[in-house]
Amino acid sequence: MSDDSKVEQKALACPVCQSNKAMIAGENVKLGGKFEDKEFLTTELTVLKCTKCGYFMFFDKLAQFTTKEESKS
């Protein structure tokens, strides 16, 4: 097993309600602000919104998302 790949794959889980369903609320979003006397601007982020409770989750460019449709028979 190779340790070259440091990418960790995890299932999406909302930290508030533990739901695994979210919709994309924004892509390539940059957040800016001011702390004390310094201004900052984040790198581009993807913003997901939990479809159950509305919590916003922020991910950097390294995050990859897949969709999985569950069929109920």
PyMOL Python script that loads the backbone (N, CA, C, O; Angstrom):
from pymol import cmd

cmd.read_pdbstr("""\
ATOM      1  N   MET A   1       0.847  -1.178   0.000  1.00  0.00           N
ATOM      2  CA  MET A   1       0.000   0.000   0.000  1.00  0.00           C
ATOM      3  C   MET A   1       0.888   1.235   0.000  1.00  0.00           C
ATOM      4  O   MET A   1       1.832   1.328   0.785  1.00  0.00           O
ATOM      5  N   SER A   2       0.590   2.171  -0.870  1.00  0.00           N
ATOM      6  CA  SER A   2       1.413   3.360  -1.040  1.00  0.00           C
ATOM      7  C   SER A   2       0.903   4.494  -0.155  1.00  0.00           C
ATOM      8  O   SER A   2      -0.304   4.686  -0.013  1.00  0.00           O
ATOM      9  N   ASP A   3       1.835   5.243   0.439  1.00  0.00           N
ATOM     10  CA  ASP A   3       1.476   6.408   1.236  1.00  0.00           C
ATOM     11  C   ASP A   3       1.626   7.698   0.440  1.00  0.00           C
ATOM     12  O   ASP A   3       1.592   8.787   1.014  1.00  0.00           O
ATOM     13  N   ASP A   4       1.793   7.586  -0.884  1.00  0.00           N
ATOM     14  CA  ASP A   4       1.956   8.770  -1.725  1.00  0.00           C
ATOM     15  C   ASP A   4       0.709   9.641  -1.708  1.00  0.00           C
ATOM     16  O   ASP A   4       0.800  10.869  -1.733  1.00  0.00           O
ATOM     17  N   SER A   5      -0.446   9.008  -1.666  1.00  0.00           N
ATOM     18  CA  SER A   5      -1.694   9.757  -1.683  1.00  0.00           C
ATOM     19  C   SER A   5      -2.103  10.091  -0.261  1.00  0.00           C
ATOM     20  O   SER A   5      -2.372   9.203   0.548  1.00  0.00           O
ATOM     21  N   LYS A   6      -2.147  11.382   0.034  1.00  0.00           N
ATOM     22  CA  LYS A   6      -2.518  11.824   1.378  1.00  0.00           C
ATOM     23  C   LYS A   6      -3.980  12.266   1.426  1.00  0.00           C
ATOM     24  O   LYS A   6      -4.419  12.845   2.419  1.00  0.00           O
ATOM     25  N   VAL A   7      -4.733  11.996   0.363  1.00  0.00           N
ATOM     26  CA  VAL A   7      -6.120  12.418   0.296  1.00  0.00           C
ATOM     27  C   VAL A   7      -6.976  11.455   1.113  1.00  0.00           C
ATOM     28  O   VAL A   7      -6.927  10.239   0.929  1.00  0.00           O
ATOM     29  N   GLU A   8      -7.751  12.026   2.011  1.00  0.00           N
ATOM     30  CA  GLU A   8      -8.643  11.229   2.837  1.00  0.00           C
ATOM     31  C   GLU A   8     -10.057  11.361   2.295  1.00  0.00           C
ATOM     32  O   GLU A   8     -10.537  12.471   2.063  1.00  0.00           O
ATOM     33  N   GLN A   9     -10.718  10.241   2.094  1.00  0.00           N
ATOM     34  CA  GLN A   9     -12.089  10.280   1.599  1.00  0.00           C
ATOM     35  C   GLN A   9     -13.030  10.017   2.759  1.00  0.00           C
ATOM     36  O   GLN A   9     -12.866   9.060   3.515  1.00  0.00           O
ATOM     37  N   LYS A  10     -14.017  10.889   2.879  1.00  0.00           N
ATOM     38  CA  LYS A  10     -14.993  10.757   3.948  1.00  0.00           C
ATOM     39  C   LYS A  10     -16.374  10.970   3.373  1.00  0.00           C
ATOM     40  O   LYS A  10     -16.550  11.682   2.385  1.00  0.00           O
ATOM     41  N   ALA A  11     -17.341  10.354   3.995  1.00  0.00           N
ATOM     42  CA  ALA A  11     -18.724  10.617   3.625  1.00  0.00           C
ATOM     43  C   ALA A  11     -19.125  11.955   4.236  1.00  0.00           C
ATOM     44  O   ALA A  11     -18.720  12.286   5.350  1.00  0.00           O
ATOM     45  N   LEU A  12     -19.916  12.711   3.506  1.00  0.00           N
ATOM     46  CA  LEU A  12     -20.385  13.995   4.000  1.00  0.00           C
ATOM     47  C   LEU A  12     -21.314  13.773   5.189  1.00  0.00           C
ATOM     48  O   LEU A  12     -22.215  12.936   5.136  1.00  0.00           O
ATOM     49  N   ALA A  13     -21.088  14.523   6.254  1.00  0.00           N
ATOM     50  CA  ALA A  13     -21.976  14.473   7.420  1.00  0.00           C
ATOM     51  C   ALA A  13     -22.045  15.871   8.016  1.00  0.00           C
ATOM     52  O   ALA A  13     -21.022  16.452   8.377  1.00  0.00           O
ATOM     53  N   CYS A  14     -23.238  16.397   8.114  1.00  0.00           N
ATOM     54  CA  CYS A  14     -23.431  17.719   8.711  1.00  0.00           C
ATOM     55  C   CYS A  14     -23.012  17.648  10.182  1.00  0.00           C
ATOM     56  O   CYS A  14     -23.438  16.742  10.897  1.00  0.00           O
ATOM     57  N   PRO A  15     -22.183  18.591  10.642  1.00  0.00           N
ATOM     58  CA  PRO A  15     -21.759  18.559  12.047  1.00  0.00           C
ATOM     59  C   PRO A  15     -22.888  18.875  13.033  1.00  0.00           C
ATOM     60  O   PRO A  15     -22.751  18.611  14.227  1.00  0.00           O
ATOM     61  N   VAL A  16     -23.996  19.433  12.550  1.00  0.00           N
ATOM     62  CA  VAL A  16     -25.107  19.783  13.430  1.00  0.00           C
ATOM     63  C   VAL A  16     -26.116  18.641  13.540  1.00  0.00           C
ATOM     64  O   VAL A  16     -26.453  18.209  14.642  1.00  0.00           O
ATOM     65  N   CYS A  17     -26.601  18.150  12.385  1.00  0.00           N
ATOM     66  CA  CYS A  17     -27.684  17.155  12.418  1.00  0.00           C
ATOM     67  C   CYS A  17     -27.264  15.781  11.880  1.00  0.00           C
ATOM     68  O   CYS A  17     -28.070  14.851  11.894  1.00  0.00           O
ATOM     69  N   GLN A  18     -26.027  15.638  11.411  1.00  0.00           N
ATOM     70  CA  GLN A  18     -25.475  14.383  10.890  1.00  0.00           C
ATOM     71  C   GLN A  18     -26.103  13.922   9.569  1.00  0.00           C
ATOM     72  O   GLN A  18     -25.900  12.781   9.156  1.00  0.00           O
ATOM     73  N   SER A  19     -26.859  14.798   8.909  1.00  0.00           N
ATOM     74  CA  SER A  19     -27.436  14.456   7.609  1.00  0.00           C
ATOM     75  C   SER A  19     -26.322  14.320   6.571  1.00  0.00           C
ATOM     76  O   SER A  19     -25.284  14.974   6.674  1.00  0.00           O
ATOM     77  N   ASN A  20     -26.544  13.472   5.580  1.00  0.00           N
ATOM     78  CA  ASN A  20     -25.545  13.311   4.521  1.00  0.00           C
ATOM     79  C   ASN A  20     -26.007  13.934   3.207  1.00  0.00           C
ATOM     80  O   ASN A  20     -25.486  13.599   2.143  1.00  0.00           O
ATOM     81  N   LYS A  21     -26.978  14.835   3.276  1.00  0.00           N
ATOM     82  CA  LYS A  21     -27.486  15.475   2.068  1.00  0.00           C
ATOM     83  C   LYS A  21     -27.257  16.977   2.139  1.00  0.00           C
ATOM     84  O   LYS A  21     -27.570  17.629   3.135  1.00  0.00           O
ATOM     85  N   ALA A  22     -26.698  17.512   1.048  1.00  0.00           N
ATOM     86  CA  ALA A  22     -26.441  18.946   0.985  1.00  0.00           C
ATOM     87  C   ALA A  22     -26.546  19.406  -0.458  1.00  0.00           C
ATOM     88  O   ALA A  22     -26.404  18.613  -1.389  1.00  0.00           O
ATOM     89  N   MET A  23     -26.796  20.698  -0.632  1.00  0.00           N
ATOM     90  CA  MET A  23     -26.820  21.268  -1.975  1.00  0.00           C
ATOM     91  C   MET A  23     -25.716  22.317  -2.069  1.00  0.00           C
ATOM     92  O   MET A  23     -25.332  22.923  -1.069  1.00  0.00           O
ATOM     93  N   ILE A  24     -25.217  22.520  -3.278  1.00  0.00           N
ATOM     94  CA  ILE A  24     -24.166  23.515  -3.474  1.00  0.00           C
ATOM     95  C   ILE A  24     -24.797  24.900  -3.401  1.00  0.00           C
ATOM     96  O   ILE A  24     -25.697  25.229  -4.173  1.00  0.00           O
ATOM     97  N   ALA A  25     -24.311  25.700  -2.463  1.00  0.00           N
ATOM     98  CA  ALA A  25     -24.815  27.062  -2.299  1.00  0.00           C
ATOM     99  C   ALA A  25     -23.923  28.063  -3.026  1.00  0.00           C
ATOM    100  O   ALA A  25     -24.351  29.183  -3.306  1.00  0.00           O
ATOM    101  N   GLY A  26     -22.689  27.671  -3.332  1.00  0.00           N
ATOM    102  CA  GLY A  26     -21.789  28.556  -4.051  1.00  0.00           C
ATOM    103  C   GLY A  26     -20.489  27.863  -4.390  1.00  0.00           C
ATOM    104  O   GLY A  26     -20.027  26.996  -3.649  1.00  0.00           O
ATOM    105  N   GLU A  27     -19.894  28.245  -5.515  1.00  0.00           N
ATOM    106  CA  GLU A  27     -18.604  27.699  -5.925  1.00  0.00           C
ATOM    107  C   GLU A  27     -17.652  28.859  -6.174  1.00  0.00           C
ATOM    108  O   GLU A  27     -18.076  29.939  -6.583  1.00  0.00           O
ATOM    109  N   ASN A  28     -16.369  28.635  -5.927  1.00  0.00           N
ATOM    110  CA  ASN A  28     -15.337  29.656  -6.096  1.00  0.00           C
ATOM    111  C   ASN A  28     -15.644  30.908  -5.275  1.00  0.00           C
ATOM    112  O   ASN A  28     -15.450  32.030  -5.740  1.00  0.00           O
ATOM    113  N   VAL A  29     -16.123  30.702  -4.059  1.00  0.00           N
ATOM    114  CA  VAL A  29     -16.465  31.792  -3.151  1.00  0.00           C
ATOM    115  C   VAL A  29     -15.216  32.187  -2.370  1.00  0.00           C
ATOM    116  O   VAL A  29     -14.479  31.327  -1.889  1.00  0.00           O
ATOM    117  N   LYS A  30     -14.983  33.491  -2.248  1.00  0.00           N
ATOM    118  CA  LYS A  30     -13.879  33.991  -1.429  1.00  0.00           C
ATOM    119  C   LYS A  30     -14.465  34.807  -0.289  1.00  0.00           C
ATOM    120  O   LYS A  30     -15.284  35.700  -0.502  1.00  0.00           O
ATOM    121  N   LEU A  31     -14.037  34.490   0.911  1.00  0.00           N
ATOM    122  CA  LEU A  31     -14.496  35.227   2.080  1.00  0.00           C
ATOM    123  C   LEU A  31     -13.420  36.221   2.495  1.00  0.00           C
ATOM    124  O   LEU A  31     -12.232  35.899   2.477  1.00  0.00           O
ATOM    125  N   GLY A  32     -13.821  37.385   2.856  1.00  0.00           N
ATOM    126  CA  GLY A  32     -12.875  38.398   3.307  1.00  0.00           C
ATOM    127  C   GLY A  32     -13.325  38.962   4.639  1.00  0.00           C
ATOM    128  O   GLY A  32     -14.492  38.851   5.016  1.00  0.00           O
ATOM    129  N   GLY A  33     -12.401  39.558   5.335  1.00  0.00           N
ATOM    130  CA  GLY A  33     -12.754  40.147   6.615  1.00  0.00           C
ATOM    131  C   GLY A  33     -11.604  40.919   7.193  1.00  0.00           C
ATOM    132  O   GLY A  33     -10.556  41.085   6.569  1.00  0.00           O
ATOM    133  N   LYS A  34     -11.823  41.389   8.404  1.00  0.00           N
ATOM    134  CA  LYS A  34     -10.797  42.165   9.083  1.00  0.00           C
ATOM    135  C   LYS A  34     -10.713  41.666  10.514  1.00  0.00           C
ATOM    136  O   LYS A  34     -11.731  41.510  11.188  1.00  0.00           O
ATOM    137  N   PHE A  35      -9.504  41.418  10.970  1.00  0.00           N
ATOM    138  CA  PHE A  35      -9.263  41.010  12.346  1.00  0.00           C
ATOM    139  C   PHE A  35      -8.222  41.941  12.926  1.00  0.00           C
ATOM    140  O   PHE A  35      -7.109  42.047  12.411  1.00  0.00           O
ATOM    141  N   GLU A  36      -8.590  42.612  13.995  1.00  0.00           N
ATOM    142  CA  GLU A  36      -7.752  43.657  14.585  1.00  0.00           C
ATOM    143  C   GLU A  36      -7.387  44.649  13.480  1.00  0.00           C
ATOM    144  O   GLU A  36      -8.280  45.318  12.961  1.00  0.00           O
ATOM    145  N   ASP A  37      -6.113  44.772  13.100  1.00  0.00           N
ATOM    146  CA  ASP A  37      -5.755  45.742  12.064  1.00  0.00           C
ATOM    147  C   ASP A  37      -5.361  45.065  10.759  1.00  0.00           C
ATOM    148  O   ASP A  37      -4.805  45.710   9.870  1.00  0.00           O
ATOM    149  N   LYS A  38      -5.644  43.769  10.634  1.00  0.00           N
ATOM    150  CA  LYS A  38      -5.250  43.026   9.434  1.00  0.00           C
ATOM    151  C   LYS A  38      -6.480  42.576   8.645  1.00  0.00           C
ATOM    152  O   LYS A  38      -7.469  42.112   9.214  1.00  0.00           O
ATOM    153  N   GLU A  39      -6.393  42.727   7.315  1.00  0.00           N
ATOM    154  CA  GLU A  39      -7.460  42.247   6.449  1.00  0.00           C
ATOM    155  C   GLU A  39      -7.043  40.908   5.865  1.00  0.00           C
ATOM    156  O   GLU A  39      -5.853  40.643   5.694  1.00  0.00           O
ATOM    157  N   PHE A  40      -8.013  40.070   5.560  1.00  0.00           N
ATOM    158  CA  PHE A  40      -7.699  38.774   4.978  1.00  0.00           C
ATOM    159  C   PHE A  40      -8.708  38.414   3.894  1.00  0.00           C
ATOM    160  O   PHE A  40      -9.822  38.937   3.862  1.00  0.00           O
ATOM    161  N   LEU A  41      -8.301  37.524   3.019  1.00  0.00           N
ATOM    162  CA  LEU A  41      -9.144  36.992   1.960  1.00  0.00           C
ATOM    163  C   LEU A  41      -8.805  35.515   1.832  1.00  0.00           C
ATOM    164  O   LEU A  41      -7.635  35.151   1.715  1.00  0.00           O
ATOM    165  N   THR A  42      -9.823  34.668   1.855  1.00  0.00           N
ATOM    166  CA  THR A  42      -9.578  33.227   1.782  1.00  0.00           C
ATOM    167  C   THR A  42      -9.296  32.794   0.346  1.00  0.00           C
ATOM    168  O   THR A  42      -9.493  33.559  -0.598  1.00  0.00           O
ATOM    169  N   THR A  43      -8.837  31.565   0.199  1.00  0.00           N
ATOM    170  CA  THR A  43      -8.731  30.971  -1.126  1.00  0.00           C
ATOM    171  C   THR A  43     -10.146  30.642  -1.586  1.00  0.00           C
ATOM    172  O   THR A  43     -11.097  30.779  -0.817  1.00  0.00           O
ATOM    173  N   GLU A  44     -10.290  30.212  -2.823  1.00  0.00           N
ATOM    174  CA  GLU A  44     -11.616  29.898  -3.349  1.00  0.00           C
ATOM    175  C   GLU A  44     -12.186  28.680  -2.624  1.00  0.00           C
ATOM    176  O   GLU A  44     -11.508  27.672  -2.428  1.00  0.00           O
ATOM    177  N   LEU A  45     -13.447  28.807  -2.234  1.00  0.00           N
ATOM    178  CA  LEU A  45     -14.116  27.764  -1.470  1.00  0.00           C
ATOM    179  C   LEU A  45     -15.384  27.306  -2.171  1.00  0.00           C
ATOM    180  O   LEU A  45     -15.976  28.047  -2.956  1.00  0.00           O
ATOM    181  N   THR A  46     -15.792  26.080  -1.882  1.00  0.00           N
ATOM    182  CA  THR A  46     -17.106  25.583  -2.285  1.00  0.00           C
ATOM    183  C   THR A  46     -17.962  25.585  -1.033  1.00  0.00           C
ATOM    184  O   THR A  46     -17.539  25.099   0.016  1.00  0.00           O
ATOM    185  N   VAL A  47     -19.162  26.131  -1.141  1.00  0.00           N
ATOM    186  CA  VAL A  47     -20.065  26.220   0.005  1.00  0.00           C
ATOM    187  C   VAL A  47     -21.223  25.258  -0.216  1.00  0.00           C
ATOM    188  O   VAL A  47     -21.908  25.310  -1.237  1.00  0.00           O
ATOM    189  N   LEU A  48     -21.428  24.380   0.760  1.00  0.00           N
ATOM    190  CA  LEU A  48     -22.560  23.457   0.730  1.00  0.00           C
ATOM    191  C   LEU A  48     -23.524  23.834   1.843  1.00  0.00           C
ATOM    192  O   LEU A  48     -23.105  24.266   2.917  1.00  0.00           O
ATOM    193  N   LYS A  49     -24.817  23.670   1.583  1.00  0.00           N
ATOM    194  CA  LYS A  49     -25.843  23.942   2.587  1.00  0.00           C
ATOM    195  C   LYS A  49     -26.582  22.648   2.881  1.00  0.00           C
ATOM    196  O   LYS A  49     -27.106  22.006   1.971  1.00  0.00           O
ATOM    197  N   CYS A  50     -26.626  22.269   4.140  1.00  0.00           N
ATOM    198  CA  CYS A  50     -27.333  21.057   4.552  1.00  0.00           C
ATOM    199  C   CYS A  50     -28.808  21.204   4.197  1.00  0.00           C
ATOM    200  O   CYS A  50     -29.432  22.217   4.516  1.00  0.00           O
ATOM    201  N   THR A  51     -29.364  20.187   3.534  1.00  0.00           N
ATOM    202  CA  THR A  51     -30.766  20.271   3.123  1.00  0.00           C
ATOM    203  C   THR A  51     -31.718  20.002   4.282  1.00  0.00           C
ATOM    204  O   THR A  51     -32.913  20.279   4.174  1.00  0.00           O
ATOM    205  N   LYS A  52     -31.212  19.467   5.386  1.00  0.00           N
ATOM    206  CA  LYS A  52     -32.074  19.174   6.534  1.00  0.00           C
ATOM    207  C   LYS A  52     -32.161  20.356   7.505  1.00  0.00           C
ATOM    208  O   LYS A  52     -33.260  20.763   7.882  1.00  0.00           O
ATOM    209  N   CYS A  53     -31.002  20.913   7.917  1.00  0.00           N
ATOM    210  CA  CYS A  53     -31.029  21.969   8.939  1.00  0.00           C
ATOM    211  C   CYS A  53     -30.561  23.333   8.433  1.00  0.00           C
ATOM    212  O   CYS A  53     -30.726  24.333   9.131  1.00  0.00           O
ATOM    213  N   GLY A  54     -29.976  23.393   7.225  1.00  0.00           N
ATOM    214  CA  GLY A  54     -29.570  24.678   6.664  1.00  0.00           C
ATOM    215  C   GLY A  54     -28.174  25.139   7.049  1.00  0.00           C
ATOM    216  O   GLY A  54     -27.795  26.267   6.734  1.00  0.00           O
ATOM    217  N   TYR A  55     -27.400  24.295   7.725  1.00  0.00           N
ATOM    218  CA  TYR A  55     -26.040  24.648   8.141  1.00  0.00           C
ATOM    219  C   TYR A  55     -25.143  24.776   6.915  1.00  0.00           C
ATOM    220  O   TYR A  55     -25.210  23.945   6.009  1.00  0.00           O
ATOM    221  N   PHE A  56     -24.298  25.819   6.880  1.00  0.00           N
ATOM    222  CA  PHE A  56     -23.380  26.021   5.765  1.00  0.00           C
ATOM    223  C   PHE A  56     -22.032  25.389   6.080  1.00  0.00           C
ATOM    224  O   PHE A  56     -21.500  25.554   7.178  1.00  0.00           O
ATOM    225  N   MET A  57     -21.481  24.660   5.101  1.00  0.00           N
ATOM    226  CA  MET A  57     -20.179  24.006   5.246  1.00  0.00           C
ATOM    227  C   MET A  57     -19.259  24.525   4.155  1.00  0.00           C
ATOM    228  O   MET A  57     -19.685  24.695   3.013  1.00  0.00           O
ATOM    229  N   PHE A  58     -18.004  24.779   4.497  1.00  0.00           N
ATOM    230  CA  PHE A  58     -17.041  25.366   3.578  1.00  0.00           C
ATOM    231  C   PHE A  58     -15.908  24.380   3.305  1.00  0.00           C
ATOM    232  O   PHE A  58     -15.361  23.782   4.231  1.00  0.00           O
ATOM    233  N   PHE A  59     -15.559  24.212   2.022  1.00  0.00           N
ATOM    234  CA  PHE A  59     -14.515  23.283   1.624  1.00  0.00           C
ATOM    235  C   PHE A  59     -13.567  23.960   0.644  1.00  0.00           C
ATOM    236  O   PHE A  59     -13.998  24.766  -0.180  1.00  0.00           O
ATOM    237  N   ASP A  60     -12.276  23.638   0.727  1.00  0.00           N
ATOM    238  CA  ASP A  60     -11.313  24.224  -0.201  1.00  0.00           C
ATOM    239  C   ASP A  60     -11.290  23.444  -1.514  1.00  0.00           C
ATOM    240  O   ASP A  60     -12.070  22.512  -1.709  1.00  0.00           O
ATOM    241  N   LYS A  61     -10.392  23.836  -2.405  1.00  0.00           N
ATOM    242  CA  LYS A  61     -10.337  23.247  -3.756  1.00  0.00           C
ATOM    243  C   LYS A  61      -9.998  21.758  -3.750  1.00  0.00           C
ATOM    244  O   LYS A  61     -10.322  21.049  -4.703  1.00  0.00           O
ATOM    245  N   LEU A  62      -9.357  21.279  -2.699  1.00  0.00           N
ATOM    246  CA  LEU A  62      -8.966  19.873  -2.658  1.00  0.00           C
ATOM    247  C   LEU A  62     -10.149  18.940  -2.451  1.00  0.00           C
ATOM    248  O   LEU A  62     -10.055  17.749  -2.747  1.00  0.00           O
ATOM    249  N   ALA A  63     -11.250  19.460  -1.953  1.00  0.00           N
ATOM    250  CA  ALA A  63     -12.430  18.629  -1.710  1.00  0.00           C
ATOM    251  C   ALA A  63     -13.085  18.250  -3.033  1.00  0.00           C
ATOM    252  O   ALA A  63     -13.221  19.076  -3.935  1.00  0.00           O
ATOM    253  N   GLN A  64     -13.480  17.008  -3.128  1.00  0.00           N
ATOM    254  CA  GLN A  64     -14.201  16.533  -4.311  1.00  0.00           C
ATOM    255  C   GLN A  64     -15.522  15.957  -3.854  1.00  0.00           C
ATOM    256  O   GLN A  64     -15.602  15.274  -2.833  1.00  0.00           O
ATOM    257  N   PHE A  65     -16.551  16.241  -4.622  1.00  0.00           N
ATOM    258  CA  PHE A  65     -17.883  15.809  -4.244  1.00  0.00           C
ATOM    259  C   PHE A  65     -18.453  14.893  -5.318  1.00  0.00           C
ATOM    260  O   PHE A  65     -18.257  15.108  -6.514  1.00  0.00           O
ATOM    261  N   THR A  66     -19.154  13.878  -4.867  1.00  0.00           N
ATOM    262  CA  THR A  66     -19.848  12.986  -5.788  1.00  0.00           C
ATOM    263  C   THR A  66     -21.292  12.915  -5.340  1.00  0.00           C
ATOM    264  O   THR A  66     -21.611  13.164  -4.177  1.00  0.00           O
ATOM    265  N   THR A  67     -22.156  12.574  -6.271  1.00  0.00           N
ATOM    266  CA  THR A  67     -23.556  12.399  -5.917  1.00  0.00           C
ATOM    267  C   THR A  67     -23.867  10.916  -5.976  1.00  0.00           C
ATOM    268  O   THR A  67     -23.382  10.191  -6.845  1.00  0.00           O
ATOM    269  N   LYS A  68     -24.672  10.491  -5.050  1.00  0.00           N
ATOM    270  CA  LYS A  68     -25.079   9.101  -5.037  1.00  0.00           C
ATOM    271  C   LYS A  68     -26.587   9.071  -4.896  1.00  0.00           C
ATOM    272  O   LYS A  68     -27.134   9.433  -3.854  1.00  0.00           O
ATOM    273  N   GLU A  69     -27.246   8.641  -5.944  1.00  0.00           N
ATOM    274  CA  GLU A  69     -28.697   8.533  -5.915  1.00  0.00           C
ATOM    275  C   GLU A  69     -29.059   7.167  -5.355  1.00  0.00           C
ATOM    276  O   GLU A  69     -28.598   6.138  -5.849  1.00  0.00           O
ATOM    277  N   GLU A  70     -29.880   7.171  -4.330  1.00  0.00           N
ATOM    278  CA  GLU A  70     -30.306   5.903  -3.740  1.00  0.00           C
ATOM    279  C   GLU A  70     -31.677   5.563  -4.278  1.00  0.00           C
ATOM    280  O   GLU A  70     -32.605   6.367  -4.193  1.00  0.00           O
ATOM    281  N   SER A  71     -31.805   4.361  -4.835  1.00  0.00           N
ATOM    282  CA  SER A  71     -33.104   3.941  -5.333  1.00  0.00           C
ATOM    283  C   SER A  71     -33.764   3.078  -4.270  1.00  0.00           C
ATOM    284  O   SER A  71     -33.154   2.155  -3.731  1.00  0.00           O
ATOM    285  N   LYS A  72     -35.019   3.392  -3.979  1.00  0.00           N
ATOM    286  CA  LYS A  72     -35.750   2.630  -2.964  1.00  0.00           C
ATOM    287  C   LYS A  72     -36.744   1.742  -3.682  1.00  0.00           C
ATOM    288  O   LYS A  72     -37.674   2.229  -4.326  1.00  0.00           O
ATOM    289  N   SER A  73     -36.546   0.430  -3.570  1.00  0.00           N
ATOM    290  CA  SER A  73     -37.425  -0.512  -4.265  1.00  0.00           C
ATOM    291  C   SER A  73     -38.433  -1.093  -3.317  1.00  0.00           C
ATOM    292  O   SER A  73     -39.261  -1.909  -3.722  1.00  0.00           O
TER     293      SER A  73
END
""", "prot")
cmd.dss("prot")
cmd.show_as("cartoon", "prot")
cmd.util.cbc("prot")
cmd.orient("prot")
